[in-house]
Amino acid sequence: MSLTAIVTVPPYAPFIDEVVKHPIVSGLRLNTVMPIKEGKLEETVKRLQDKARDKDLYIDLKCRQLRVKTFGVPPFTEIELTHSISVETPVTAYFSDGEEYATVLEVEGDKLFMQEGPKRVVGPGESVNIPHPSLKIAGYLTEKDKEYIKAGSAAGVHKYMLSFFEQPEDEKELLLLDPKAEPIYKIESMRGLNYVRKNFSGKGRLMAGRGDLYVEVSKPHHIIEAMETIVQKDAKAIAASRILTSFSNSYMPSCQDISDVDSLVRMGYRTLMLGDDVCMKRESVLSALNSLDSMAEGYVRRGYLK
């Protein structure tokens, strides 16, 4: 089995055709957080489907992933979320992939009341992690998710990524809206990981969403066991996010990034998905793809991959 890559594409990027032509690319991911002109959803999905040609287009639905709904300008103590939640307080909320945090003192529906927020503007679409066992999130698919499912169905796109998948019931709402749906289950929480360990039947395809999963595991080094668990349960599993992120700031990959990709391949992952940070610029995404392609050639030459 060869090494392939899924690339996150900004919907109006002028370099999409170059990405599609790259030999290591197997598919494109539309991140539904990225802005699209009002009333142009179906048209945009259809255009990206046409550009993908014989490669897959995936619509990444946000589902129960917690995201910031409105701007928060410091100093502030309130953040509005995309979902209503309940959780035991005080509790820690993490921002910026776990690099920033704040203490939540109270929760009221979709509002977090904090001791103090991150010392910067927090904008709509940013993810928030509250890795506490008492956390309960109301609902699964968002209204925006449903709009994308409608647009995808109309455009003939039926491949979806379900964020924070945690139980079999999570895909039922999707299948009611699109009976032809082919979901990929993004494992991004401890509940999702427990589902994989105890209940995953082998039907469908798993994705290890490391952007959130790394923040959600109880201790940082537990990400290694989590990644191993997912690919052992599903040999076709996709490893996503935190991949070759050094290319977002430089055209020379870091030693750590190269070693990280090698670790994923040796675990058994054969499809890697590049995240937003690397894919926003032509030079960075093509550099990352070229590096993956060169590594894949090395694996084939040494008999590690076909």
N, C-alpha and C positions, 0 to 999 in steps of 0.2 A: 504494500500500500504506500502510495507516495504522500508527500507533505503538501498540503494545500492551505490557502488563506482566504478568509472572508474579510472584506474591507468595508468599513463604515464610510458612506459617501455623503458629504454635504449635498443636499438636493440640487443646488445651483452651481456646483463646482464645474469649472471649465475643463477639468482634467479627467473626467469620468471615463471617457473612451480609452485613454491611455491605461487606466487601471484595469479595465475589462480585458484589454489585450494582453495583459501580463500573464505569462504561462503558469504562474503559481496560484493565480486567483481562481477560486471556484464559485464565488458568490459575492453579492453586495448586500450590505445591511443599511436600511433606512432607519435612522434613529428618530423616533417620532417627537422628540423634544426639539429638534431643529425646526426653525420657523419656515412656514410655507405660506405663500400669498393666499389670502382668504378667498374661498370659493374655488381653489385650484388643486384640491387634494387629489381627486381622481385623475385629473390631467397629469399631475406630477408623478403619481405612482405609475401611470401608463407610460410616461416618458422614460422613467427609470427602468421599467420592465423592457421597453424597446432597446434601451442602451445596454442592458445586461446581456442581450442576445441569447446565446445558448447557456449562459450561466445563471445561477439562481439569484432571485431577489427576495430578501427576507424583510418583513416589517416587524420592527422591534416594539412591542407593546409594553407600556409601563406598569400596568396592572396594579399590584399593591405596593410597588416601590414608593417610598415616601419622598416627595419632592416639595421644594419651596414654591408657594403659589404667587406671592407678591414680594415686592422689594422690601428689604429691611435695611435701614440706614442707621449706622451706629451714631450715638449710643442708643440702643433699643433693647427691649426685653420681651418682645413678642414676635413670633414667626407664624405665619399662616401656611398650612400644609395642603396638599392635594387630596388628602383623606382625613376623615375624622378618626381619632384613635382613643384608646384608653390604655393607661400604663400606671404602675405604681410609681409615685414620686417621693422624694427627688430621684431623678434618673439622669444619666449622661446621654446627650445627643452629640453625634459626630458629623462633621462637615468636611468637605475637601478630601474625600477618600480616607477619612480618619486622621488627617493631619491637624484638624482643629476640633475643639469640643467645647461644650457649654453645659451647665447644669440646668435641667428643667425642673422648676419648682412646682408648677401646676399645669394641668392640661384641661382645656375646655373644647370639646369637639375637635375641630381642625386647627386649634391654636395652641402653641407652646408658649408658656410664660416662664422666662428664664432669669436666672440671677444676672447674667450678662451674656450677650451674644458674641459671635466672632467679631473681632475689631476691624471689620471691613463691611462693605455693602454686600448683602446676601441677595442674590437675584433669582427670579423665577426659573424653575427647571433644575436648580441645584438639588442634588440628592442629600437626604438626611438619614442617618442610621441611628436607631435606638435598639441596640442589641440586648434586650432584657426579656426574660421568659414571660413576664406579665403583659407584654405588648400585644394588643389586639387592634387590628386594622379593619375598618368598616368597608365592606365591598371588595371587589376584585378588579374587574375591568373599569376603566375610567370612561367618561363620556367621549373624551378624545380618542381613546382606544377604539370605541365603537364606530366613530367616524372613519377611522383608518380601516377597520374591517370592512365597512360598507364600500369604501373606495377601492380597497384591494380586491374584493369580490367582483366589483364592476369592471376592474381592469384585468381580471384573470390572474391575479396574484393570490396564492393561497398558503404561502409559507410564512409562519409567524413565530416570533420568539416571545415566550411568555415569561415576563420578569417575576422574580420571587415566587416561582412555582413551589407549592408546599404540599399539595394533596390532589388526588385524582379529580375531585370536584372542580378544581380550578379551570380545567379545559372545557367543561360542559357549556358555559356561557358562550365561549368562542364557537363551539360546534353548532350551537343553536343559531348563531348569526351567520356562520359560514360552514355548512355541512361538509364542504370539501377541504376544510382547513387541515394543514399539516403542521402541527405545533412542535416547536423545540422547547424543552423544559429548562429554563434557566435556574440553576441552583445557586442561590445567593444568600441563604440564611441557614441557621441551625435546624429550623423546622424542615426546610427543603432537604438538607443533608440527611436528616433522620428518615425522611420519606425514601430517599435513595437507598439507605442502608436496610430498611425494613420492608418496604412496599413496592419498590420499582420492579415491574414485571419483565422488563426488557423490551416492551412495546414502546415505540417512539424513540426520540433522541434527546440525550442530555447535553447541557452546556454548563460548564463551570464558570460562573460569572465572578471572576476574581476581584473586580472593582469593589463590589459590596461584600463578597464572601470573606475576603481578607479582614474586613472590619468586623464582621459578624462572628467569626470564630472566637472562642473564649480566650485563647492565647495565640499570639502571632504565628508561632511555629506549627500550630495545628493545621495551618493551610496545606501543609505537605500531605498529611494523612487524608484531608478532605479531597484534595486533587487525586490522590491515588484511589480513594474509594469510588469516585465518580467514574473514572476511566475503567476500573475493574468491573463495574456494573454494566458499562456500555462502552464497547470497544470503538464505537463511532463518535464518542463524546467530543465536544468542541471545547477547547480552552480559550477563554475570552478575557480581554482587558489586562492592563499592566504588562503588555507585551511590547518590547523594543521601544519603550517610552523615551529613551534617550534621544531618539530621532526627532522628538518635538522641539528640542533645543540645540541639536547638533546633527551634522551629517556623518558623524562617526559614532557607531554604537558603543555603549559602555561594555566593559568586560562582563559586568554583572548581567546585563541584558542577554548577551550571547550565551552565557552559562545557564540562564533561566530558560531560554528556548530549548537548549540541549537537554535540560532536566525534564521539561515537558515531553519532549520526543521520546526520551528514554523511559518515561512512565508509560508511554503508549499513545499519547495524543498525536493525531495525524492531521487535524484541522485546527488552525489557530485563527482567532478573530482579533483584528487590530481595532483599537478604540478610537474615540473622537480625538484625543490629544495628538496622535500621530497622523491622522487622516485629514486634518484641516488644510494642509498645504501640499501642493503637488510634489515638491522636492522631498519632503519628509516621508510621505507615504510610498513614493517610488523607491526611495533609498531603503526603507524597511522591507519592501517586497524583494528588492534585489538581494538584500542580506539573507532573507529566508530562502530565496532560490539558490544562493551560493551554498548555504548550509545543507540544503536538500541534496544538491549535487554531490557534496562531500559524503553524505550518508549513503547515497547510491554507490559511489565509487568504492566505499569501504564495505559494501554488502549489507549495510544496516537497514536500508530501505530499498524498495524495488523502483 
